[in-house]
Amino acid sequence: MRCPLFMGTSSCLGGLICSCCCFDDDDKPNQEQEPAAMAAAAATPSADDDQTAIITHRTVELSTGVRLHLAEAGPSGAPTVLLLHGFPELWYTWRHQMRALAAAGYRAVAPDLRGYGDSDAPAVADPGQYTALHVVGDLVALIDDVLGEKQVFVAAHDWGALTAWSLCLFRPDKVRTLVALSVAYTPRSAARKPVDGLRALFGDDYYICRIQEAGEIEAEFARLGTELVLKKFFSYRYPGPLFFPKSGWGSLDDEVPLPSWVTEEDLKYYTNKFEKTGFTGGLNYYRALNKTWELTSPWTLAKINVPVKFIIGDLDLTYHSPGIQDFLHKGGFKKFVPLLDDDIVVMKDVGHFINEEKPNEVSEHIINFIKKFS
Ligand SMILES: *[C@@H]1O[C@H](CO)[C@@H](O)[C@H](O)[C@H]1NC(C)=O
């Protein structure tokens, strides 16, 4: 398959962002997969539930003026692993890895990123406050002033991974290693703005294109209700491009079973926070793509100079963006990420929310990788 990256006709970037949205009439296959997925994962969830107490919480005010909610686990003097969530997620997506990292002797720190959960959503009506430079600015302030670290280990998923790639580009001195989940690094292309490339490739209903228009998707999410929206995201396992059709993202009557790796309690936590804070903060990251592209011209075709481990599920929509498998497996990715671990992990029968769906395996990969650099 032709990779748009090498043809200079478009940028893959946006196509790799959070690929967990639905066609309005395509929920059936998910339901059929449910029993098998349930049996496979039934053994994992309960073991670490009773250790919840070791996760502590605080709110810190950064020198960027933004207050972030932090969840933390592990001894305070230990090497720090910063965990960055995606959309529509929260620090909570890392709960399993936090316990595993703490048990392995690391300090795990998972913020709600700006715009999310119990953190500030600064100027939420102005997506210009959500560029990669703003979000990375928060992280640098967090690392320097709050955590008091010269360097941290980073693990990141979905939009968190995009932010982590930017952190590695802008401030490689701050990152010891990166474990990136679901979203690969694709360098900025000077030839075309990412949203234009995506529109040319997938059309106006492609989710990232629909999200550009302030308020439209918020209205659709409000019609469906926060809980159903989150269930639809979490249960999504369709390996292909995703669309928010103008006719609606499904019906209120849709039966959307919870995936085995999301408990009622988990769903309640996410629902309460997104009810309170709304989706706009997270959606602003997509709406800032244009401005980020404008501001990052100095990093056109730049390489990532940090040791990296990459992990992805074979049912993750991000693994089915046009050209991505060739890019990952035939040298393109390695060219732009020279310190990439050659063993790219492709997990079988795993969807987008890989750190929640395969908590033990992902924790092990993170710990084994950072151990080599500790
Ligand atoms: C970004 O730019 C594209 C055109 O290049 C436009 O279609 C889209 O609406 C813009 N997004 C925002 C949030 O302004």
The ligand as a Tripos MOL2 file, in Angstrom:
@<TRIPOS>MOLECULE
LIG
   14    14     1     0     0
SMALL
NO_CHARGES

@<TRIPOS>ATOM
      1 C1         -7.9090   23.7160   10.0400 C.3       1 LIG1
      2 O1         -7.6870   24.0190    8.6880 O.3       1 LIG1
      3 C2         -8.5500   23.3530    7.7670 C.3       1 LIG1
      4 C3         -8.1890   23.8480    6.4160 C.3       1 LIG1
      5 O2         -6.8250   23.7280    6.1780 O.3       1 LIG1
      6 C4        -10.0110   23.6510    8.0680 C.3       1 LIG1
      7 O3        -10.8180   22.8580    7.2400 O.3       1 LIG1
      8 C5        -10.3070   23.3660    9.5240 C.3       1 LIG1
      9 O4        -11.6110   23.7620    9.8370 O.3       1 LIG1
     10 C6         -9.3210   24.1170   10.4050 C.3       1 LIG1
     11 N1         -9.6130   23.8300   11.8050 N.am      1 LIG1
     12 C7         -9.9050   24.7700   12.6910 C.2       1 LIG1
     13 C8        -10.2020   24.2960   14.0820 C.3       1 LIG1
     14 O5         -9.9490   25.9430   12.4270 O.2       1 LIG1
@<TRIPOS>BOND
     1     1     2 1
     2     1    10 1
     3     2     3 1
     4     3     4 1
     5     3     6 1
     6     4     5 1
     7     6     7 1
     8     6     8 1
     9     8     9 1
    10     8    10 1
    11    10    11 1
    12    11    12 1
    13    12    13 1
    14    12    14 2
@<TRIPOS>SUBSTRUCTURE
     1 LIG1         1 GROUP 0 **** ****
